[in-house]
């Protein structure tokens, strides 16, 4: 009888512990999701601020700033910034690329933009194939 009672107490304690662990895990996931969401929102806001700043300065100045990013080997950031700009402002900045070196950099930007589109197409195709495999595929 004592062993049975001890076993029941152990089982109850174990179940209570499992409930508390599950609750803690859920709380941790909730906080992680909130922090991830906040990080993404902050990144988007900061990106919008940088784009706005580039659009506010003279096109030649914006071009010089973009060239600094390129010199720092941050070409993907330049592509992202250009992609977020209004067409009018972006056109004025791109028109300021006049020297041979600047035009080479602009060509490189365009080449990477096209390659990025090709990569996205390949990813979309792969995702489509996964979805066709069955309802359990994600």
C-alpha positions in Angstrom: 0.0 0.0 0.0 2.8 2.4 0.9 4.6 1.6 -2.4 1.3 2.3 -4.3 0.9 5.6 -2.5 4.5 6.6 -3.1 4.2 5.7 -6.7 1.0 7.9 -7.0 2.8 10.8 -5.3 5.7 10.4 -7.7 3.4 10.3 -10.7 1.6 13.4 -9.5 4.8 15.2 -8.9 6.1 14.2 -12.3 2.9 15.4 -14.0 3.0 18.7 -12.2 6.7 19.1 -13.2 5.8 18.3 -16.9 3.0 20.9 -16.8 5.3 23.5 -15.3 8.0 22.7 -17.9 5.5 23.0 -20.7 4.3 26.3 -19.3 7.9 27.6 -19.1 8.6 26.4 -22.6 5.5 28.2 -23.9 6.5 31.4 -22.1 10.0 31.2 -23.5 8.7 30.6 -27.1 6.3 33.6 -26.7 9.1 35.9 -25.5 11.4 34.6 -28.3 8.7 35.3 -30.9 8.2 38.8 -29.5 11.9 39.6 -29.5 12.3 38.3 -33.1 9.3 40.4 -34.2 10.7 43.4 -32.5 14.1 42.8 -34.1 12.5 42.6 -37.5 10.4 45.7 -37.0 13.5 47.6 -35.8 15.5 46.4 -38.9 12.7 47.5 -41.2 12.4 50.9 -39.5 16.2 51.4 -39.7 16.2 50.4 -43.4 13.4 52.9 -44.1 15.4 55.6 -42.3 18.6 54.9 -44.3 16.6 54.9 -47.6 14.9 58.2 -46.6 18.3 59.7 -45.8 19.7 58.7 -49.1 16.7 60.1 -50.9 17.1 63.4 -49.1 20.7 64.1 -50.0 21.9 65.2 -53.5 22.1 62.3 -56.0 25.9 62.7 -56.2 26.2 62.5 -52.4 23.9 59.4 -52.3 26.0 57.8 -55.0 29.2 58.4 -53.0 27.6 56.9 -50.0 26.5 53.8 -51.9 30.0 53.5 -53.3 31.3 53.4 -49.8 29.0 50.5 -49.0 30.3 48.8 -52.2 33.9 49.4 -51.0 33.0 47.8 -47.7 31.9 44.7 -49.7 28.2 45.2 -48.8 26.8 45.0 -52.3 23.6 43.1 -51.1 22.9 46.1 -48.8 23.2 48.5 -51.7 20.8 46.4 -53.8 18.4 46.3 -50.9 18.6 50.1 -50.5 18.1 50.8 -54.2 15.2 48.4 -54.2 13.4 50.3 -51.5 13.9 53.8 -53.1 11.3 55.6 -55.1 11.9 55.3 -58.8 12.3 59.0 -59.3 15.0 59.3 -56.6 16.8 56.1 -57.7 16.8 57.3 -61.3 18.5 60.6 -60.3 21.1 58.7 -58.2 21.8 56.2 -61.0 22.2 59.0 -63.5 25.1 60.3 -61.4 27.1 57.2 -62.1 29.3 58.6 -64.9 32.9 57.5 -64.7 34.0 54.1 -66.1 34.7 52.8 -62.6 31.2 53.9 -61.4 29.5 52.4 -64.4 31.4 49.1 -63.7 30.0 49.1 -60.2 26.5 49.8 -61.5 26.9 46.9 -64.0 27.9 44.7 -61.1 24.9 45.8 -59.1 22.6 45.0 -62.0 24.2 41.6 -62.5 23.7 40.7 -58.9 20.1 41.9 -59.0 19.4 39.6 -62.0 21.2 36.7 -60.3 19.1 37.3 -57.1 15.9 37.1 -59.2 17.1 33.8 -60.7 17.8 32.4 -57.2 14.3 33.4 -56.0 12.8 31.7 -59.0 14.7 28.5 -58.2 13.6 28.8 -54.6 10.0 29.3 -55.6 10.1 26.3 -57.9 11.6 24.1 -55.1 8.9 25.2 -52.7 6.2 24.4 -55.2 7.7 20.9 -55.7 7.7 20.4 -51.9 4.0 21.4 -51.7 3.1 19.0 -54.4 4.7 16.1 -52.5 1.8 15.9 -50.1 -0.2 17.5 -47.3 2.5 16.9 -44.7 5.2 18.8 -46.6 5.8 22.3 -45.6 
